[in-house]
């Protein structure tokens, strides 16, 4: 199997300004290092249809929420593992290199539900060194949004 260097996106326009492919390329240029790109490419190669649908849904939620008026937080976990949770993560605009346990992702989501300052944000979360409560509180307190400037 040949590894692709970009996701298998259809190129459909989700807004008049940018296609999925253009958006993906912009994110890679602005924030990803070589390791992040490799992780992302592996994910898109394995579950590209899901990734495209998730990107479209997240983008629609963010760009169309002025009419829906939903309180949302988009948690974007990196590579998942089946290990026991450590209770420690890296969250916000983070590199994708370290996998995260499903248990820790669940704890991040619970913390977001109880942290109103995360409403309206989208952020990445991977395995890390910060206690979950601190990491989520910091994302909310600093209004760290990985979608900032993308839509």
C-alpha positions in Angstrom: 0.0 0.0 0.0 1.4 3.4 -1.0 1.1 6.0 1.8 -0.6 9.2 0.6 0.7 12.6 1.5 -2.7 14.1 1.8 -6.1 12.9 2.9 -8.5 11.3 0.3 -10.8 14.3 0.3 -13.4 14.8 -2.3 -12.7 18.5 -2.8 -16.3 19.4 -2.1 -16.7 23.0 -1.0 -18.1 23.3 2.5 -18.0 27.1 2.2 -17.4 29.4 -0.7 -13.9 30.2 0.6 -12.1 26.8 0.9 -12.4 23.2 0.0 -11.6 20.4 2.5 -8.3 19.7 0.7 -7.3 23.4 0.9 -8.2 23.6 4.6 -6.1 20.4 5.3 -3.1 21.9 3.5 -3.4 25.2 5.3 -3.4 23.4 8.7 -0.4 21.3 7.8 1.6 24.4 6.7 0.7 26.4 9.7 1.1 24.0 12.6 2.2 20.5 11.8 5.8 19.3 12.0 7.0 16.2 10.2 5.9 13.9 13.0 2.4 15.4 13.0 2.1 15.1 9.3 3.1 11.4 9.5 0.5 10.7 12.2 -2.1 12.6 10.3 -1.4 10.8 7.1 -1.6 7.4 8.8 -5.0 8.3 10.2 -6.3 9.6 6.9 -5.1 6.5 5.1 -6.8 4.2 7.7 -10.1 6.0 8.2 -10.2 8.7 5.6 -13.9 8.5 5.0 -14.6 9.1 8.7 -12.0 11.9 8.8 -13.6 13.7 5.9 -17.1 13.3 7.5 -15.8 14.5 10.9 -14.1 17.5 9.3 -17.2 18.5 7.4 -19.4 18.1 10.5 -17.1 20.1 12.7 -16.7 22.8 10.1 -20.5 23.0 9.7 -21.1 23.2 13.4 -18.6 26.1 13.8 -19.7 28.0 10.7 -23.4 27.5 11.0 -23.8 27.8 14.8 -25.0 31.4 14.6 -28.4 30.0 13.6 -28.3 26.9 15.8 -27.2 28.6 19.0 -25.7 25.3 20.4 -23.3 25.2 23.3 -20.5 23.0 22.0 -16.9 21.9 22.6 -15.1 19.9 20.0 -12.5 17.6 21.6 -10.1 16.3 18.9 -8.1 13.3 20.3 -4.9 12.2 18.6 -4.1 8.5 18.1 -6.0 6.4 20.6 -4.6 3.6 22.6 -6.1 0.9 24.9 -3.8 1.6 27.9 -5.1 2.5 31.3 -5.5 6.3 31.7 -2.7 8.2 33.2 -4.8 11.3 34.1 -2.3 13.5 32.2 -2.6 15.1 28.8 -1.4 17.8 26.5 -4.3 19.9 25.2 -4.9 22.9 22.9 -2.7 23.5 19.8 -0.5 20.5 20.5 1.6 18.2 18.4 0.1 14.8 17.6 3.0 12.5 18.3 1.9 10.9 21.6 -1.1 8.7 21.7 -3.8 9.0 24.4 -5.9 6.4 26.2 -9.6 6.2 25.6 -10.0 6.6 29.4 -8.2 9.9 29.4 -10.3 11.2 26.4 -13.4 10.3 28.4 -12.1 12.2 31.4 -11.3 15.2 29.2 -14.9 15.2 27.9 -16.3 15.0 31.4 -14.1 17.9 32.5 -15.3 20.0 29.5 -18.9 19.4 30.4 -18.1 20.9 33.8 -16.0 23.7 32.4 -18.2 26.3 30.7 -15.1 28.2 29.5 -14.5 25.5 26.9 -17.9 26.2 25.2 -17.3 27.3 21.6 -13.8 25.9 21.4 -12.2 23.1 19.4 -9.0 21.7 20.8 -6.6 18.7 20.3 -5.7 16.4 23.1 -2.9 13.8 23.3 -1.0 12.0 26.0 1.1 14.5 28.0 2.3 15.7 31.4 -0.4 18.0 32.6 -3.2 16.8 34.9 -6.5 16.7 32.9 -8.2 19.3 35.1 -5.4 21.7 34.7 -5.0 21.1 30.9 -8.8 21.6 30.3 -9.0 24.7 32.6 -6.0 26.2 30.8 -7.5 25.6 27.3 -10.8 27.3 28.5 -9.1 30.1 30.5 -6.9 31.0 27.6 -9.6 30.4 24.9 -7.2 28.1 23.0 -9.1 27.2 19.8 -7.4 25.0 17.1 -9.9 26.2 14.6 -9.0 29.8 15.1 -8.4 31.5 11.8 -9.5 28.4 9.8 -13.2 29.4 9.2 
